Amino acid sequence: GSAGGAISGDRVRARVIRGRDGGRRDGGGSGGGGGRSQFTGRVIEVIERGQEHFVGVLVKEGNRWMVEPDGRSLHEPVLIRDPQAKNAKPGDKVVIELLQYPEGDFVAEGVITKVLGEAGRPDVETQAVIEAHGLRTEFREVAVEQARGASRSFDGESKGPWPDREDLTGAFIFTIDPPDAKDFDDAISIRHDSTRNEWTLGVHIADVTHFVEHGSPLDEEGRARGNSVYLPRLVIPMLPETLSNGVCSLQEGVNRFTKSAFITFDREGNVVHQRLSSTVIRSAKRLTYLEAQALIDGNVNEARQHAKTKPEYSEELIETLRKADRLAKVLEQRRMRDGMIVLNLPEVDLVFDDDGHVVDAVPEDDAYTHKLIEMFMVEANEALARTFDDLSVPVLRRIHPEPAHGDIQELRMFARAAHVDVPDQPTRRDLQRLLEATKHTPAARAIHFAVLRTLAKASYSPTLIGHFALASEHYAHFTSPIRRYPDLSLHRTLQAYLEATDNGRNVSGGKKKRELSRRIMEDDRVEGEAELIGLGAHCSETEVEAELAERELREFLIMQFLSENHLGDEFTAVVTGMMSSGVFVSIDRFLVEGRVRWQDIGEDGSTRAASFGRDSRAPGAEARGSRWSGGGDRGGRGGSSGWIVNESTGRARASRSGAELAIGDIVTVQIVAVDLGSRHLDLLITKLPQRGSGKDVQRSKGSRQEIHADESGTRRGSKQRDAKQRGRKQRGTRSGFKQGRRGRKSR
């Protein structure tokens, strides 16, 4: 075939061929889209294999033993000659190493290197994801002992005196975090000068560099990981929890070493002054997001329900929170004027039973305090980036390039489907207008996903590119050194700067500034541009692997739940993409995506539901990877069963009846098949939108569980609830920038 024996992740040499339809779309995952290309490619040589170890389920087919691989990187079963060598049995989840890659008519051949346990068990599937993505779970003993030693030494240091630090233990400083967070790496303080109408924001970040010596075994462990990984019900930390949950955690009522950024804003949120300092703080209060929001809203009783510490709230705390709320909104308005792109991508919180199985999914909360913390952290990150840009000292930046021209075409198609025009080379303002115009329409989710795919993936590099989505000229991660190594790298450069400037008090310009730059760059802890390029590439890769691992495991757990509990049930969904092969829709309640084939939608717009028992597989889905085909006429144009697909507009029209389907349409779908191995979800549309009448056409009735689009939440995040205790139990990861604070995909 055109793959030439290559699999996902391989480096290959390919020949570009002009063709009719080079686009291909796999089901599963979140976010729709996909489009056609006038080019296809053919692999002519595999230069380097990207992956040798895979995870899958061992099965016996006649006299042969095969492993059906998980995920979408390896599509065909792998032959196993001697499964008894590891005492593996059918149905086990195993790790394999490929001995022979698939090529032509020959199947891949492998050997089992590890038996993980019975497939389908949450703990086994979690371990499978860890193995598949090569995540490091154990620390070397020398690193653990070093962390213990650093923690023990802090007992004496915490009592003072601190000649090299600014004493802020008497200042009013507090934290806002998820309710089940164990590590608190950022705290804030707010002052408002009513005479000058100026705000001073203090962002205080755990001084991890004080405990992790550059080049030490502990540092090497953190560098190799690159970041913490947040899987459902499991955190794989970048640094030992002795530090992350102990002396580096800004807990309430105890002295902690921090690096602080103080930023003064005018009444419109413009920066008028900033300074940096090594500090000692004592957090006056630990708050949760919902608790802080309730206090801002004046609902003390509500706040107490979300408290994780003693629910006592001083007037100073409440007034400071309200100041923080006002400042955050001023900063947000300024950023919106500058062109910041805000994507409201819904996310659900998974509900688990005691064994780790998903039993439900609920919308996450939309408290503004998430945005409040995000705005403050972004300001601190910019302050650090500006400081070192002014000194011409290279640091590892968080870069986000402008969208490439070719990436805009799919977005323009989505926009046309929503009756909004987008120019060939849209500016931030154009994207803002598109998002605003579709904000309260059914197409909102599809449009936001399309904009997300248009935007380049943010990554780490010393290059002065800026951050497109944040409308930021200078941006570098500073606020999460516990869980992101790029932040730790920046903290080391900051430490060199503070040591050379009397803790930030003696910063000069002119020739003295050049001398300061030279001193910083000659510091052994500060890496040069060449080293930063390599470090940035490494940390970008580890971040991607962490995101993929989390997404893969969440996807599996949701699909397992649907397969065991909702086969044949109906749900509300939104059309997120379409191609000649089918329609892609995202189920509102679970935010998981599947495919409906055109031939399963009648040309006259009618639909049909499948009838089968809750415990059965879908008809026609006996073999792994097969796809059940329901009713509907065959033939038609492009294999679309009488439906004419216009991918340039994101709309499809039934040639006889004139029925239409467009990206963003709300439909009802039935779950007909779930392939857990490949993470594929096959659906039928049982209810189409009816144009012009404001009503929907429903051709079948049966068991239904409808969740309206506006019930699925408006922001990303990842929390969880205990199935027995319905109170909210957050895992401690947020999206957007807050997500970055918790080690997940970040801006």
RADAGI-V547127 format. One record per backbone hydrogen bond with DSSP energy under -1.0 kcal/mol. NH is the residue of the N-H (numbers start at 0). CO is the residue of the C=O. If there is no record, write none. Layout:
BEGIN
{{NH	CO} {NH	CO}}
END
This chain:
BEGIN
{{3	0} {5	2} {7	72} {9	6} {10	47} {12	44} {14	41} {16	39} {18	37} {21	36} {39	16} {41	14} {42	1} {43	12} {44	12} {46	10} {47	10} {53	95} {55	93} {56	67} {57	91} {58	65} {60	63} {63	60} {65	58} {66	77} {67	56} {69	54} {70	676} {77	66} {78	107} {79	64} {84	81} {85	82} {86	83} {87	82} {90	57} {91	88} {92	116} {93	55} {94	113} {95	53} {96	110} {97	51} {98	108} {99	108} {102	105} {105	102} {108	99} {109	78} {110	96} {112	94} {113	94} {115	92} {116	92} {118	90} {120	117} {124	120} {125	121} {126	122} {127	123} {128	124} {129	125} {130	126} {131	127} {132	128} {134	129} {143	139} {144	140} {145	141} {146	142} {147	143} {148	144} {149	145} {150	146} {151	147} {152	148} {153	149} {154	151} {156	152} {157	153} {158	155} {159	156} {164	161} {165	277} {167	279} {170	167} {172	170} {173	187} {174	284} {176	286} {180	177} {186	203} {187	173} {188	201} {190	199} {192	197} {196	192} {197	192} {198	264} {199	190} {200	262} {201	188} {202	260} {203	186} {204	258} {205	184} {206	256} {207	205} {210	207} {211	207} {215	212} {219	215} {220	216} {221	217} {222	218} {223	219} {224	220} {225	221} {227	482} {228	235} {230	233} {233	230} {235	228} {242	239} {243	239} {244	240} {247	242} {248	245} {249	183} {250	248} {252	282} {253	250} {255	280} {257	278} {258	204} {259	276} {260	202} {261	274} {262	200} {263	272} {264	198} {265	269} {268	265} {271	263} {272	263} {274	261} {276	259} {278	257} {279	165} {280	255} {283	172} {286	174} {291	287} {292	288} {293	289} {294	290} {295	291} {296	292} {298	293} {302	298} {303	299} {305	302} {311	309} {317	313} {318	314} {319	315} {320	316} {321	317} {322	318} {323	319} {324	320} {325	321} {326	322} {327	323} {328	324} {329	325} {330	326} {331	327} {332	328} {333	329} {334	330} {335	331} {336	332} {337	333} {339	334} {340	468} {344	342} {348	361} {350	359} {351	720} {352	356} {355	352} {358	350} {359	350} {361	348} {363	346} {369	366} {371	367} {372	368} {373	369} {374	370} {375	371} {376	372} {377	373} {378	374} {379	375} {380	376} {381	377} {382	378} {383	379} {384	380} {385	381} {386	382} {387	383} {388	384} {389	385} {391	388} {392	387} {396	460} {397	474} {398	458} {399	465} {407	404} {411	407} {412	408} {413	409} {414	410} {415	411} {416	412} {417	413} {418	415} {419	414} {430	426} {431	427} {432	428} {433	429} {434	430} {435	431} {436	432} {437	433} {440	437} {443	440} {446	442} {447	443} {448	444} {449	445} {450	446} {451	447} {452	448} {453	449} {454	450} {458	398} {460	396} {464	462} {466	471} {467	399} {470	467} {471	466} {483	479} {484	225} {487	483} {488	484} {489	485} {490	486} {491	487} {492	488} {493	489} {494	490} {495	491} {496	492} {497	493} {498	494} {499	495} {502	497} {504	501} {505	500} {511	508} {513	509} {514	510} {515	511} {516	512} {517	513} {518	514} {519	515} {520	516} {521	517} {522	519} {525	522} {531	527} {532	528} {533	529} {534	530} {535	531} {536	532} {537	533} {538	534} {539	535} {540	536} {541	537} {542	538} {543	539} {544	540} {545	541} {546	542} {547	543} {548	544} {549	545} {550	546} {551	547} {552	548} {553	549} {554	550} {555	551} {556	552} {557	553} {558	554} {559	555} {560	556} {561	557} {562	558} {563	559} {564	560} {565	561} {567	670} {568	565} {570	668} {572	666} {573	585} {574	664} {575	583} {576	583} {578	581} {582	595} {583	576} {584	593} {585	573} {586	591} {587	571} {590	586} {593	584} {594	680} {595	582} {599	596} {600	597} {601	605} {604	601} {615	612} {620	617} {625	622} {639	636} {640	634} {642	639} {643	652} {645	650} {648	645} {649	645} {650	645} {651	660} {652	643} {653	658} {654	641} {657	653} {660	651} {662	649} {663	574} {664	661} {666	572} {667	686} {668	570} {669	683} {670	568} {671	681} {672	681} {674	679} {678	674} {679	674} {681	672} {682	594} {683	669} {685	667} {686	667} {687	696} {689	694} {696	687} {698	685} {704	569} {710	707} {711	708} {717	732} {719	728} {720	349} {722	351} {734	715} {738	734} {739	735} {740	736} {742	739} {743	738}}
END
